[in-house]
Amino acid sequence: MNGKKTILVACGTAIATSTVVAKAIEEALFDRGISANIRQCKAAEVPSLVEDADLVVTTTPVSVDKDIPVIQTLAFLTGIGKEDVIKQIVEALQD
C-alpha cells in the first residue's frame, strides 16, 4: 500500500454505530500492520466528505459519485461475516 489511506465510516447519526465500526476497523487493520486514517460521519455527509476518502464503509445506503469502493455492512455489529468484510477492506485499500 502506498501512503496512508483514508476510510470514511458512515452511519445514520455518526454517534454510536459509526464509533463501533470505526474502532473495529482500526483494531482489525492494526492487527494486520496496516495504518489508515479513519473518519466518522453521518450518511448524509458522505457526498460532501468523500472527495478525500479512499474507501467508504457504511451501515446504511449512501450515494457516492466518486469512483471509490463502498462497503455497506452490519458485520461489525452482528459479527456475522466480519472476517470477510475485513478482507474486503484490506483489498480495497491496496493499490
C-alpha positions as CSV (number, residue, x, y, z in Angstrom):
1,M,0.0,0.0,0.0
2,N,1.4,3.4,-1.0
3,G,0.7,6.1,1.6
4,K,-1.8,6.2,4.4
5,K,-5.3,5.6,3.1
6,T,-8.5,7.3,4.4
7,I,-11.6,5.4,5.3
8,L,-14.9,7.2,5.8
9,V,-17.1,5.3,8.2
10,A,-20.8,6.4,8.0
11,C,-24.0,5.6,9.9
12,G,-27.2,7.4,10.4
13,T,-26.1,9.9,13.1
14,A,-22.3,9.4,13.3
15,I,-22.6,8.7,17.0
16,A,-22.7,5.2,18.3
17,T,-22.8,2.9,15.3
18,S,-20.0,4.5,13.4
19,T,-17.9,4.6,16.5
20,V,-18.2,0.8,17.0
21,V,-17.5,0.2,13.3
22,A,-14.6,2.6,13.2
23,K,-12.9,1.1,16.3
24,A,-13.4,-2.4,14.9
25,I,-11.8,-1.5,11.6
26,E,-9.0,0.3,13.3
27,E,-8.2,-2.8,15.5
28,A,-8.5,-5.2,12.6
29,L,-6.1,-3.1,10.5
30,F,-3.7,-2.7,13.4
31,D,-3.6,-6.4,13.8
32,R,-2.6,-6.7,10.2
33,G,0.1,-4.0,10.4
34,I,-2.0,-1.5,8.3
35,S,-2.3,2.1,9.3
36,A,-5.2,4.2,8.0
37,N,-7.0,7.5,8.7
38,I,-10.5,6.6,9.8
39,R,-13.1,9.4,9.8
40,Q,-16.7,9.1,11.1
41,C,-19.6,10.9,9.6
42,K,-23.4,10.8,9.1
43,A,-24.6,9.0,6.0
44,A,-26.0,12.3,4.7
45,E,-22.5,13.9,4.9
46,V,-20.8,11.3,2.7
47,P,-21.3,13.1,-0.6
48,S,-19.5,16.2,0.8
49,L,-16.7,14.3,2.5
50,V,-16.0,11.5,0.0
51,E,-13.5,13.5,-2.1
52,D,-10.7,12.9,0.4
53,A,-11.6,9.2,1.0
54,D,-10.1,6.1,-0.5
55,L,-12.9,3.8,0.9
56,V,-16.4,4.2,2.4
57,V,-17.7,1.7,4.9
58,T,-21.3,2.3,5.9
59,T,-24.1,0.7,7.8
60,T,-26.8,2.3,5.7
61,P,-27.2,3.1,1.9
62,V,-25.2,6.1,0.8
63,S,-24.8,7.9,-2.5
64,V,-21.2,8.3,-3.8
65,D,-20.4,10.0,-7.1
66,K,-16.7,9.4,-6.8
67,D,-15.3,6.1,-8.2
68,I,-14.2,4.6,-4.9
69,P,-15.2,1.4,-3.2
70,V,-18.2,1.4,-0.9
71,I,-18.8,-1.4,1.5
72,Q,-22.2,-1.5,3.1
73,T,-22.3,-3.9,6.1
74,L,-23.6,-4.7,9.5
75,A,-20.9,-7.3,10.1
76,F,-19.1,-5.2,12.7
77,L,-22.4,-5.0,14.7
78,T,-23.6,-8.6,14.3
79,G,-20.3,-10.4,14.0
80,I,-21.7,-12.3,11.0
81,G,-19.3,-12.2,8.1
82,K,-16.9,-9.9,9.9
83,E,-13.7,-11.5,8.6
84,D,-15.0,-11.4,5.1
85,V,-15.6,-7.7,5.3
86,I,-12.2,-7.1,6.9
87,K,-10.7,-8.9,3.9
88,Q,-12.7,-6.7,1.5
89,I,-11.5,-3.6,3.3
90,V,-7.8,-4.7,3.2
91,E,-8.2,-5.5,-0.5
92,A,-9.9,-2.2,-1.2
93,L,-7.0,-0.3,0.4
94,Q,-4.4,-2.0,-1.7
95,D,-3.3,-0.1,-4.9
